[in-house]
Amino acid sequence: MWHHGYGMPYDGGWYGWMPFHGPFGLIVGILVIVAVFALVRHLWRGGSARTVSDGAALGILETRYVNGEIDRDSYLKMKKDLS
């Protein structure tokens, strides 16, 4: 009546190949939960990678001025904007 591979539990049929079976299923479940958590966190923050504090922004501005990337007038204007 029962033929090999037609659903007898653990007889080498399709139960042995279920993708969410045993430890593999636990790992896949954890990965799905972590992925959903990361996606929700990314969307909650508005998709921005990170914000720069005012002190760090002034440091970046000073570094750009010292390296000659911006001129004095631009430096002073941006420094005033950050203050």
N, CA, C and O atoms as CSV, one atom per row, in Angstrom:
chain,resi,resn,atom,element,x,y,z
A,1,MET,N,N,0.806,-1.197,0.000
A,1,MET,CA,C,0.000,0.000,0.000
A,1,MET,C,C,0.854,1.268,0.000
A,1,MET,O,O,0.643,2.169,-0.811
A,2,TRP,N,N,1.817,1.326,0.916
A,2,TRP,CA,C,2.687,2.491,0.934
A,2,TRP,C,C,3.880,2.225,0.039
A,2,TRP,O,O,4.563,1.208,0.162
A,3,HIS,N,N,4.113,3.150,-0.851
A,3,HIS,CA,C,5.255,3.026,-1.745
A,3,HIS,C,C,6.355,3.959,-1.272
A,3,HIS,O,O,6.091,5.004,-0.678
A,4,HIS,N,N,7.556,3.576,-1.538
A,4,HIS,CA,C,8.705,4.383,-1.132
A,4,HIS,C,C,8.607,5.790,-1.746
A,4,HIS,O,O,8.427,5.947,-2.954
A,5,GLY,N,N,8.734,6.827,-0.862
A,5,GLY,CA,C,8.733,8.200,-1.347
A,5,GLY,C,C,7.370,8.850,-1.387
A,5,GLY,O,O,7.250,9.971,-1.882
A,6,TYR,N,N,6.344,8.198,-0.889
A,6,TYR,CA,C,5.010,8.806,-0.932
A,6,TYR,C,C,4.563,9.317,0.422
A,6,TYR,O,O,3.367,9.298,0.713
A,7,GLY,N,N,5.478,9.773,1.257
A,7,GLY,CA,C,5.078,10.460,2.463
A,7,GLY,C,C,5.201,9.698,3.756
A,7,GLY,O,O,4.730,10.188,4.782
A,8,MET,N,N,5.799,8.538,3.768
A,8,MET,CA,C,6.013,7.860,5.040
A,8,MET,C,C,7.105,8.616,5.785
A,8,MET,O,O,8.181,8.843,5.232
A,9,PRO,N,N,6.852,9.004,7.008
A,9,PRO,CA,C,7.829,9.824,7.733
A,9,PRO,C,C,9.177,9.139,7.870
A,9,PRO,O,O,9.268,7.979,8.272
A,10,TYR,N,N,10.199,9.867,7.534
A,10,TYR,CA,C,11.584,9.472,7.724
A,10,TYR,C,C,11.955,8.167,7.030
A,10,TYR,O,O,12.824,7.444,7.517
A,11,ASP,N,N,11.336,7.855,5.932
A,11,ASP,CA,C,11.694,6.640,5.202
A,11,ASP,C,C,12.545,6.948,3.973
A,11,ASP,O,O,12.709,6.107,3.090
A,12,GLY,N,N,13.076,8.148,3.930
A,12,GLY,CA,C,13.869,8.529,2.772
A,12,GLY,C,C,13.040,9.220,1.718
A,12,GLY,O,O,13.554,9.563,0.653
A,13,GLY,N,N,11.765,9.432,1.990
A,13,GLY,CA,C,10.888,10.113,1.048
A,13,GLY,C,C,11.056,11.622,1.134
A,13,GLY,O,O,12.128,12.111,1.491
A,14,TRP,N,N,10.026,12.342,0.815
A,14,TRP,CA,C,10.122,13.794,0.735
A,14,TRP,C,C,10.299,14.455,2.083
A,14,TRP,O,O,10.717,15.612,2.131
A,15,TYR,N,N,10.004,13.781,3.180
A,15,TYR,CA,C,10.212,14.382,4.501
A,15,TYR,C,C,11.689,14.674,4.746
A,15,TYR,O,O,12.013,15.674,5.386
A,16,GLY,N,N,12.562,13.855,4.269
A,16,GLY,CA,C,13.989,14.059,4.469
A,16,GLY,C,C,14.552,15.249,3.725
A,16,GLY,O,O,15.663,15.689,4.020
A,17,TRP,N,N,13.814,15.780,2.768
A,17,TRP,CA,C,14.306,16.880,1.950
A,17,TRP,C,C,13.540,18.175,2.159
A,17,TRP,O,O,13.719,19.130,1.402
A,18,MET,N,N,12.700,18.219,3.162
A,18,MET,CA,C,11.955,19.455,3.413
A,18,MET,C,C,12.938,20.572,3.779
A,18,MET,O,O,13.816,20.356,4.614
A,19,PRO,N,N,12.812,21.745,3.182
A,19,PRO,CA,C,13.787,22.809,3.438
A,19,PRO,C,C,13.723,23.362,4.854
A,19,PRO,O,O,14.722,23.905,5.325
A,20,PHE,N,N,12.622,23.256,5.543
A,20,PHE,CA,C,12.509,23.811,6.886
A,20,PHE,C,C,12.432,22.692,7.908
A,20,PHE,O,O,11.547,22.681,8.763
A,21,HIS,N,N,13.346,21.765,7.818
A,21,HIS,CA,C,13.333,20.595,8.672
A,21,HIS,C,C,14.609,20.562,9.505
A,21,HIS,O,O,15.705,20.693,8.961
A,22,GLY,N,N,14.480,20.393,10.781
A,22,GLY,CA,C,15.635,20.225,11.655
A,22,GLY,C,C,16.433,21.494,11.864
A,22,GLY,O,O,15.869,22.587,11.831
A,23,PRO,N,N,17.731,21.373,12.079
A,23,PRO,CA,C,18.585,22.531,12.376
A,23,PRO,C,C,18.633,23.543,11.229
A,23,PRO,O,O,18.745,24.746,11.464
A,24,PHE,N,N,18.549,23.056,9.995
A,24,PHE,CA,C,18.558,23.969,8.855
A,24,PHE,C,C,17.367,24.916,8.921
A,24,PHE,O,O,17.504,26.102,8.620
A,25,GLY,N,N,16.219,24.415,9.305
A,25,GLY,CA,C,15.033,25.254,9.438
A,25,GLY,C,C,15.205,26.311,10.507
A,25,GLY,O,O,14.748,27.442,10.343
A,26,LEU,N,N,15.858,25.957,11.597
A,26,LEU,CA,C,16.122,26.918,12.663
A,26,LEU,C,C,17.033,28.038,12.165
A,26,LEU,O,O,16.797,29.213,12.445
A,27,ILE,N,N,18.069,27.663,11.427
A,27,ILE,CA,C,18.991,28.661,10.890
A,27,ILE,C,C,18.280,29.581,9.897
A,27,ILE,O,O,18.458,30.798,9.945
A,28,VAL,N,N,17.490,29.019,9.016
A,28,VAL,CA,C,16.750,29.828,8.034
A,28,VAL,C,C,15.770,30.756,8.750
A,28,VAL,O,O,15.638,31.921,8.378
A,29,GLY,N,N,15.087,30.251,9.770
A,29,GLY,CA,C,14.148,31.078,10.533
A,29,GLY,C,C,14.841,32.248,11.204
A,29,GLY,O,O,14.325,33.366,11.179
A,30,ILE,N,N,16.004,32.014,11.805
A,30,ILE,CA,C,16.748,33.092,12.458
A,30,ILE,C,C,17.204,34.118,11.432
A,30,ILE,O,O,17.116,35.320,11.678
A,31,LEU,N,N,17.689,33.658,10.286
A,31,LEU,CA,C,18.121,34.586,9.237
A,31,LEU,C,C,16.972,35.447,8.726
A,31,LEU,O,O,17.156,36.635,8.460
A,32,VAL,N,N,15.786,34.855,8.588
A,32,VAL,CA,C,14.615,35.626,8.143
A,32,VAL,C,C,14.256,36.680,9.176
A,32,VAL,O,O,13.959,37.818,8.814
A,33,ILE,N,N,14.276,36.326,10.448
A,33,ILE,CA,C,13.944,37.281,11.512
A,33,ILE,C,C,14.962,38.419,11.539
A,33,ILE,O,O,14.578,39.582,11.666
A,34,VAL,N,N,16.242,38.106,11.423
A,34,VAL,CA,C,17.277,39.142,11.422
A,34,VAL,C,C,17.121,40.057,10.207
A,34,VAL,O,O,17.279,41.272,10.326
A,35,ALA,N,N,16.813,39.489,9.047
A,35,ALA,CA,C,16.639,40.297,7.838
A,35,ALA,C,C,15.441,41.241,7.965
A,35,ALA,O,O,15.521,42.402,7.565
A,36,VAL,N,N,14.345,40.749,8.516
A,36,VAL,CA,C,13.163,41.600,8.705
A,36,VAL,C,C,13.476,42.701,9.709
A,36,VAL,O,O,13.092,43.853,9.505
A,37,PHE,N,N,14.166,42.359,10.791
A,37,PHE,CA,C,14.529,43.362,11.793
A,37,PHE,C,C,15.418,44.439,11.176
A,37,PHE,O,O,15.204,45.626,11.419
A,38,ALA,N,N,16.414,44.040,10.379
A,38,ALA,CA,C,17.307,45.011,9.747
A,38,ALA,C,C,16.556,45.906,8.768
A,38,ALA,O,O,16.818,47.107,8.699
A,39,LEU,N,N,15.629,45.332,8.016
A,39,LEU,CA,C,14.851,46.121,7.067
A,39,LEU,C,C,13.970,47.141,7.784
A,39,LEU,O,O,13.909,48.303,7.384
A,40,VAL,N,N,13.294,46.709,8.836
A,40,VAL,CA,C,12.435,47.623,9.595
A,40,VAL,C,C,13.273,48.733,10.223
A,40,VAL,O,O,12.870,49.896,10.217
A,41,ARG,N,N,14.426,48.380,10.760
A,41,ARG,CA,C,15.294,49.390,11.380
A,41,ARG,C,C,15.775,50.393,10.344
A,41,ARG,O,O,15.814,51.593,10.615
A,42,HIS,N,N,16.142,49.914,9.160
A,42,HIS,CA,C,16.595,50.804,8.092
A,42,HIS,C,C,15.476,51.749,7.652
A,42,HIS,O,O,15.706,52.943,7.461
A,43,LEU,N,N,14.269,51.213,7.493
A,43,LEU,CA,C,13.143,52.050,7.077
A,43,LEU,C,C,12.734,53.026,8.172
A,43,LEU,O,O,12.323,54.149,7.878
A,44,TRP,N,N,12.841,52.610,9.431
A,44,TRP,CA,C,12.462,53.474,10.553
A,44,TRP,C,C,13.375,54.695,10.616
A,44,TRP,O,O,12.935,55.792,10.960
A,45,ARG,N,N,14.648,54.497,10.281
A,45,ARG,CA,C,15.606,55.604,10.311
A,45,ARG,C,C,15.509,56.478,9.063
A,45,ARG,O,O,16.233,57.467,8.948
A,46,GLY,N,N,14.659,56.141,8.164
A,46,GLY,CA,C,14.500,56.934,6.955
A,46,GLY,C,C,15.517,56.609,5.884
A,46,GLY,O,O,15.657,57.358,4.918
A,47,GLY,N,N,16.225,55.513,6.036
A,47,GLY,CA,C,17.170,55.106,5.021
A,47,GLY,C,C,18.510,55.805,5.079
A,47,GLY,O,O,19.377,55.541,4.245
A,48,SER,N,N,18.702,56.690,6.044
A,48,SER,CA,C,19.982,57.373,6.134
A,48,SER,C,C,20.990,56.483,6.840
A,48,SER,O,O,20.651,55.769,7.783
A,49,ALA,N,N,22.217,56.532,6.381
A,49,ALA,CA,C,23.251,55.687,6.972
A,49,ALA,C,C,23.583,56.147,8.384
A,49,ALA,O,O,23.568,55.338,9.311
A,50,ARG,N,N,23.880,57.413,8.563
A,50,ARG,CA,C,24.138,57.959,9.891
A,50,ARG,C,C,24.190,59.473,9.795
A,50,ARG,O,O,24.339,60.028,8.706
A,51,THR,N,N,24.070,60.127,10.910
A,51,THR,CA,C,24.143,61.578,10.943
A,51,THR,C,C,25.483,61.988,11.528
A,51,THR,O,O,26.098,61.238,12.286
A,52,VAL,N,N,25.926,63.182,11.169
A,52,VAL,CA,C,27.194,63.714,11.651
A,52,VAL,C,C,26.886,64.787,12.685
A,52,VAL,O,O,26.059,65.667,12.445
A,53,SER,N,N,27.550,64.715,13.835
A,53,SER,CA,C,27.340,65.736,14.856
A,53,SER,C,C,27.970,67.051,14.412
A,53,SER,O,O,28.776,67.083,13.482
A,54,ASP,N,N,27.596,68.123,15.080
A,54,ASP,CA,C,28.125,69.437,14.712
A,54,ASP,C,C,29.642,69.506,14.876
A,54,ASP,O,O,30.334,70.083,14.037
A,55,GLY,N,N,30.153,68.922,15.952
A,55,GLY,CA,C,31.598,68.930,16.174
A,55,GLY,C,C,32.344,68.178,15.094
A,55,GLY,O,O,33.393,68.623,14.628
A,56,ALA,N,N,31.800,67.025,14.689
A,56,ALA,CA,C,32.439,66.244,13.642
A,56,ALA,C,C,32.351,66.980,12.304
A,56,ALA,O,O,33.282,66.918,11.501
A,57,ALA,N,N,31.244,67.671,12.064
A,57,ALA,CA,C,31.090,68.414,10.813
A,57,ALA,C,C,32.112,69.548,10.733
A,57,ALA,O,O,32.680,69.796,9.669
A,58,LEU,N,N,32.348,70.236,11.848
A,58,LEU,CA,C,33.364,71.296,11.847
A,58,LEU,C,C,34.751,70.714,11.605
A,58,LEU,O,O,35.566,71.314,10.905
A,59,GLY,N,N,35.016,69.556,12.177
A,59,GLY,CA,C,36.304,68.903,11.954
A,59,GLY,C,C,36.505,68.535,10.491
A,59,GLY,O,O,37.589,68.728,9.939
A,60,ILE,N,N,35.468,68.008,9.871
A,60,ILE,CA,C,35.538,67.664,8.450
A,60,ILE,C,C,35.748,68.925,7.618
A,60,ILE,O,O,36.542,68.930,6.678
A,61,LEU,N,N,35.041,69.981,7.963
A,61,LEU,CA,C,35.170,71.253,7.239
A,61,LEU,C,C,36.587,71.799,7.352
A,61,LEU,O,O,37.163,72.242,6.359
A,62,GLU,N,N,37.155,71.769,8.564
A,62,GLU,CA,C,38.519,72.263,8.757
A,62,GLU,C,C,39.525,71.419,7.970
A,62,GLU,O,O,40.471,71.956,7.393
A,63,THR,N,N,39.322,70.118,7.947
A,63,THR,CA,C,40.210,69.236,7.193
A,63,THR,C,C,40.149,69.545,5.704
A,63,THR,O,O,41.178,69.569,5.029
A,64,ARG,N,N,38.961,69.779,5.197
A,64,ARG,CA,C,38.821,70.113,3.773
A,64,ARG,C,C,39.501,71.444,3.452
A,64,ARG,O,O,40.103,71.594,2.389
A,65,TYR,N,N,39.406,72.412,4.372
A,65,TYR,CA,C,40.049,73.715,4.166
A,65,TYR,C,C,41.563,73.578,4.191
A,65,TYR,O,O,42.248,74.144,3.339
A,66,VAL,N,N,42.098,72.831,5.162
A,66,VAL,CA,C,43.539,72.639,5.277
A,66,VAL,C,C,44.091,71.902,4.060
A,66,VAL,O,O,45.188,72.210,3.595
A,67,ASN,N,N,43.340,70.931,3.542
A,67,ASN,CA,C,43.793,70.178,2.373
A,67,ASN,C,C,43.635,70.950,1.069
A,67,ASN,O,O,44.065,70.476,0.017
A,68,GLY,N,N,43.028,72.127,1.122
A,68,GLY,CA,C,42.874,72.951,-0.063
A,68,GLY,C,C,41.697,72.565,-0.937
A,68,GLY,O,O,41.625,72.977,-2.095
A,69,GLU,N,N,40.773,71.781,-0.404
A,69,GLU,CA,C,39.606,71.370,-1.177
A,69,GLU,C,C,38.593,72.505,-1.334
A,69,GLU,O,O,37.847,72.544,-2.313
A,70,ILE,N,N,38.568,73.422,-0.378
A,70,ILE,CA,C,37.665,74.576,-0.448
A,70,ILE,C,C,38.471,75.836,-0.148
A,70,ILE,O,O,39.499,75.785,0.528
A,71,ASP,N,N,37.988,76.969,-0.660
A,71,ASP,CA,C,38.691,78.229,-0.426
A,71,ASP,C,C,38.233,78.877,0.886
A,71,ASP,O,O,37.319,78.381,1.544
A,72,ARG,N,N,38.876,79.987,1.256
A,72,ARG,CA,C,38.611,80.637,2.548
A,72,ARG,C,C,37.176,81.132,2.650
A,72,ARG,O,O,36.531,80.969,3.686
A,73,ASP,N,N,36.675,81.734,1.583
A,73,ASP,CA,C,35.308,82.263,1.624
A,73,ASP,C,C,34.285,81.143,1.832
A,73,ASP,O,O,33.347,81.280,2.617
A,74,SER,N,N,34.482,80.043,1.120
A,74,SER,CA,C,33.577,78.905,1.287
A,74,SER,C,C,33.671,78.341,2.702
A,74,SER,O,O,32.665,77.988,3.316
A,75,TYR,N,N,34.911,78.264,3.206
A,75,TYR,CA,C,35.119,77.761,4.566
A,75,TYR,C,C,34.373,78.620,5.584
A,75,TYR,O,O,33.659,78.095,6.440
A,76,LEU,N,N,34.536,79.930,5.493
A,76,LEU,CA,C,33.899,80.830,6.462
A,76,LEU,C,C,32.373,80.761,6.361
A,76,LEU,O,O,31.677,80.777,7.376
A,77,LYS,N,N,31.859,80.685,5.126
A,77,LYS,CA,C,30.411,80.598,4.950
A,77,LYS,C,C,29.864,79.299,5.554
A,77,LYS,O,O,28.866,79.312,6.274
A,78,MET,N,N,30.532,78.175,5.251
A,78,MET,CA,C,30.065,76.891,5.787
A,78,MET,C,C,30.211,76.831,7.297
A,78,MET,O,O,29.371,76.247,7.982
A,79,LYS,N,N,31.271,77.432,7.818
A,79,LYS,CA,C,31.455,77.446,9.277
A,79,LYS,C,C,30.351,78.247,9.946
A,79,LYS,O,O,29.858,77.874,11.011
A,80,LYS,N,N,29.967,79.343,9.320
A,80,LYS,CA,C,28.869,80.165,9.865
A,80,LYS,C,C,27.564,79.381,9.811
A,80,LYS,O,O,26.764,79.446,10.744
A,81,ASP,N,N,27.342,78.639,8.724
A,81,ASP,CA,C,26.127,77.843,8.592
A,81,ASP,C,C,26.038,76.754,9.667
A,81,ASP,O,O,24.950,76.435,10.148
A,82,LEU,N,N,27.174,76.197,10.032
A,82,LEU,CA,C,27.192,75.136,11.043
A,82,LEU,C,C,27.070,75.664,12.468
A,82,LEU,O,O,26.694,74.926,13.378
A,83,SER,N,N,27.385,76.935,12.659
A,83,SER,CA,C,27.330,77.519,14.016
A,83,SER,C,C,25.939,77.908,14.422
A,83,SER,O,O,25.736,78.409,15.529
